[in-house]
Amino acid sequence: MENYNMCNEPITEVAVDINDIKDTGNEKDKNGKCVFLVAGRMIYRKGLDFLFDALMRVPQKTKYQVRVVGDGPELEHLRRRCEENSNLSEHVCCIGAIPYMQMEEEYARANVFIMPSIRETTGTVLLEAMSKGIPVITINKFGGAILFDENTGWLYDGYTKEEYIENLKKAILECIINPDEVIRRGMNARKKAENYTWQKKNEKYQKIYEDLLKK
């Protein structure tokens, strides 16, 4: 998932191009609705069922939207869950697979990215969200715990399934209630993304090789 250079700084296996780092703040919803984006393969380990359990605990009158992008064997199951629960059907949109250019539009629309995976590596989508100035909610383990902290996103934890679901719900509510904090952490995430570009990655590896050759 990642290794370290001579200064013990994490070097992820994935990165973004420096030209893809941009501020999408002017394209966000202006009506006070917090838009959450979820993207990836719709399989069990991605934790979408846990996310839906958490969303069912968010008061139905709350102003927010969750846009779920991606395809996979769990997609129809997730759509059925939305149909069967009025809270989910009002707030969740399972879009399915979309072209890459349309994905850019989804990033531009989103205020917060959610990665609810129960087992995950760093994940390209995490860096993509970071590069667009989008803070991330993710489990306090794996690659997300390396990339994000309280200044760039929300990390949730727990010892049981119940605790994970409840803490995920709390993180979602905090984003909805505190839009200024979402903006602050998003700006910090965008800045931090500058350390995870292919250009920076190349510089770090180049320094490692040069230091090794000097010995």
DAHU-V126283 format. One record per pair of residues at least 4 apart in sequence whose ideal C-beta (glycine too) atoms are under 6 Angstrom apart, sorted by sequence separation. I is the first residue (numbers start at 1). J is the second residue. If there is no record, write none. Layout:
<<I;J> <I;J>>
This chain:
<<4;8> <5;9> <16;20> <29;33> <58;62> <71;75> <74;78> <88;92> <98;102> <141;145> <144;148> <148;152> <159;163> <163;167> <173;177> <174;178> <98;103> <129;134> <140;145> <148;153> <158;163> <195;200> <5;11> <29;35> <40;46> <82;88> <138;144> <158;164> <82;89> <129;136> <175;182> <2;10> <3;11> <2;11> <158;167> <2;12> <82;92> <126;136> <156;167> <136;148> <156;168> <79;94> <140;155> <156;171> <78;94> <113;129> <136;153> <137;154> <140;157> <154;171> <135;153> <123;143> <113;134> <122;143> <126;147> <120;142> <121;143> <112;135> <113;136> <114;137> <115;138> <110;134> <66;91> <71;96> <107;132> <65;91> <66;92> <67;93> <68;94> <69;95> <71;97> <60;87> <42;70> <41;70> <43;72> <52;81> <69;98> <115;144> <33;63> <34;64> <35;65> <36;66> <37;67> <38;68> <39;69> <40;70> <42;72> <48;78> <32;63> <39;70> <41;72> <43;74> <56;87> <33;65> <42;74> <42;75> <152;185> <137;171> <152;188> <69;106> <151;188> <152;189> <152;192> <135;182> <135;185> <135;186> <134;186> <133;186> <135;189> <133;190> <130;189> <131;193> <112;175> <130;193> <51;116> <50;116> <37;106> <47;116> <127;196> <47;117> <112;182> <46;117> <47;118> <111;182> <37;110> <45;118> <35;109> <45;119> <35;110> <35;111> <36;112> <37;113> <38;114> <34;111> <36;114> <27;108> <28;111> <24;108> <39;125> <14;122> <24;132> <24;133> <12;122> <14;124> <21;131> <23;133> <16;127> <20;131> <54;165> <53;165> <57;169> <64;176> <14;127> <54;168> <62;176> <16;131> <50;165> <54;169> <1;121> <1;122> <10;146> <34;175> <1;143> <34;176> <21;193> <18;197> <15;196> <16;197> <17;198> <18;199> <15;197> <15;198> <15;201> <11;204> <5;204> <5;208> <6;211>>
